[in-house]
Amino acid sequence: MAPLLNKSSSMKNPGKLSFFESGFSWFTFTVILTCACSCVYLLQTLVVNRKCISVETSLSMVTQSGTNFFTTDRPTLPSPVTELSKQIEVQTKKGTDVSRMVFAVAAAAQHWPNRKGYIQKWYKSVKDVRAIVWLDQEVNGTWEKNLPPFRISGDTSKFPYTYKGGMRSAIRISRIVSETFRLGLPDVDWFIMGDDDTIFFPENLAKVLSKYDPKKMFYIGSNSETHMQNILFNYNMAFGGGGFAISYPLAKELAQMQDSCLMRYPHLFGSDDRIFSCMSELGVTLTKEPGFHQMDIQGDALGLLAAHPQTPLLSLHHMDLYSPIFPSLTRHEALDHLIKASKVESPSILQQSICYADGKNWSLSVSWGYVVQVYKGFLTPRELETPLRTFYTLRRKNDRAEFPFNTRQTPKDLCSRPSLFFMKSVKKPSVGSEGLLESVYLLGDYLKRQKTCFKDLQPLSSVKQIRVLKEPVKESWFETPRRSCCKVMAWSEDSIELRLSDCQSGESLTDSIQ
């Protein structure tokens, strides 16, 4: 440590103490030296035994003593700032726990028999999930144990609703976060709003919310996947079907003013734009997280999901609007299949990796836990991470201008389209697996394409299975996400084996073609 000198100390003659020039005796110097050492010893004792003393106070005491007796051979004392930093680091790493989130689910008795199955899929997917279903009236029959508890929403007849052709239930639904807050539940950091046909991934959601301080006001969600929906509502609005998160302090403010706020917006259509309007009055803007998916699409969601953003999957919505995500299964079976994979490694689900085989002859895109696409020829990573337009809007339009993100057209030539291998199974690391996750993908049933393109796609035509070994996601990925590097480890007559791992220094996704 560098010596600390009193501001009054002279530096006229380096290496010689200035007070000797004034005629001070050696006896006087010895007395001063002894007193100074005593002060230093007292200071050390206070720092060690009383950690509450601040660094500012300690430095002040040292400066006032005018000593320069701290030498490199003395033991370094623990700094209160260092100790506090360690505590903060531990708290930051711990992050948001699933148990500190409460889901407020908007439901209606009329649709309950067909929608409750969606809630059952995610509600018990991990431990400690807390949720409340808000209904317009009680439903017939016995309430099932594997469902969250329910509440009946409060009366909203006093609120005006003037949107022609709309539904008054939008007012009721817009108030469920405030109603959930008023229940006074303990140990809550976040309120999560969603619909009864929203599929949440709670473990991923907890990880993402860990980036934010729940003691501050946050309104976190995402937009629609279609340009027109965002124009009709607002690009700064969190779409409710995809789900959104409101921090505890913001929920408290919302609960205090929402009823008066709603009186000013009778002309709006839905619940989420009413909440957005109240957020605007509170002066809180939307923090966007692309893992929330409103899914305002029809057709085949494969193109969108297989090129998922580099962020954890948080939600899926409107499951009844598009085809089952696994073509050989029903909608509910397909969701069960995806959720089963997420229980093995939730952060990795749908995360895309890209690799190449035989130089530039084959391009492979792995959407972990979902599908592997294999193209003949070379497609750059930039192309592969751009979603194929296998889907269209709610107005049944498919032009690229309809979507608020980049897309690419599905090739018209049947043989230029990717061969699709859908996830069959996912396993946790086992003994002898080097700590790697194992997932298996089987060729989809596309008889016409297989027959037409069999010769052109050799040797891929005979491949029936792709095995993928992957390193689990590390904590650092949530702060600085990067795609896994992918290597083709083996290619036999009927199978391919891939290895996904963290990219090393100097490594890129295209190394295998160089």
NORJO-V791431 format. One line per field, one symbol per residue. ss: DSSP state (H for helix, E for strand, L for the rest). phi: phi as a letter, one per 20 degrees, with the letter a starting at -180 (. if undefined). psi: psi as a letter, one per 30 degrees, with the letter a starting at -180 (. if undefined). A space follows every 50 residues. Layout:
ss: ???
phi: ???
psi: ???
This chain:
ss: LLLLLLLLLLLLLLLLLHHHHHLLLHHHHHHHHHHHHHHHHHHHHHHHHL LLLLHHHHHHHHHHHLLLLLLLLLLLLLLHHHHHHHHHHHHHHHLLLHHH EEEEEELLLLLHHHHHHHHHHHHLLLLLLEEEEEELLLLLLLLLLLLLEE EELLLLLLLLLLLLLLLLHHHHHHLHHHHHHHLLLLLLLEEEEEELLLEE LHHHHHHHHLLLLLLLLLEEELLLLLHHHHHHLLLLLLLLLLLEEEEHHH HHHHHHHHHHHHLLLLLLLLHHHHHHHHHHHHLLLEEELLLLLLLLEEEL LHHHHLLLLLLLLLEELLLLLELLLLLLLLHHHHHHHHHHHHHHLHHHLL LEEEEEELLLLEEEEEELLLEEEEEELLLLHHHHLLEELLEEELLLLLLH HHLLLLEELLLLLHHHLLEEEEEEEEELLLLLLLLEEEEEEEELLLHHHH HHHLLLLLLHHHLLEEEEEEELLLHHHHLLLLLLEEEEEEELLLEEEEEE ELLLLLLLLLHHHL
phi: .ffedfgefecfcgncfffffenfefffffffffffffffffffffffec fffffffffffffffmecdfdfeeffefegffffffffffffffmfegfe dceddebcgfeggedffffgfdfdfcfmfdbceddeafdfnefffedffd cefffcffefbcffnecfggfgffeffffffffmfelddcdddaefdede dgfffffffffdefedeccdabeeedffffffdafedeffffnbdcfgff ffffffdffffffecfeeedeffffgfffffemdefeecfffcfleccnd fggfffdfgfbffdacclfeecfgfdfecfgffffgffffffffbgfefm feccbcclmdfcdccddgmcbddcdenddfgfffeeffeecbffemdcff fedebfccffgffgfefffddegdbccfgcfnemmefdcccdffecffff ffdgffdfefgefdbcdcdcfffegfffecfbffecceebbdfcbccdcd bgfegnecfdgfee
psi: kkkkkkffkkgeikfkkffffggkleeeeeeeeeeeeeeeeeeeeeeefi ffkleeeeeeeeeffglhgjlffkkkkkkeeeeeeeeeeeeeeeakkefg kkkjkklkeefeefffeeeeefegfllgkklkkjlflllkakkkfgllll lkllkgffkkjgjkfakffeeeefgfeeeeeffhklhkekkkkllfgkjl ieeeeeeefffljffljkjkalalfkeeeeeeckfgkkkeefllkkleee eeeeeffeeeefffhffleaeefeeeeeeeffgklkjkjffkjehillbj feeeefhklilkkelklhfffllkfjfglleeeeeeeeeeeffeieffkg kklkllkhbgfkkkjjjkgdkkkkkkakkleeefgkkkiflllfghkgkf ffkglkllkkkekefflkkkjkkelkklklkggggkkkkkkkkliieeee eegeefgkgfefkfkkkkkkklklefefeikkkkkkkjekjaeglkklkk lkklkfklfgeff.
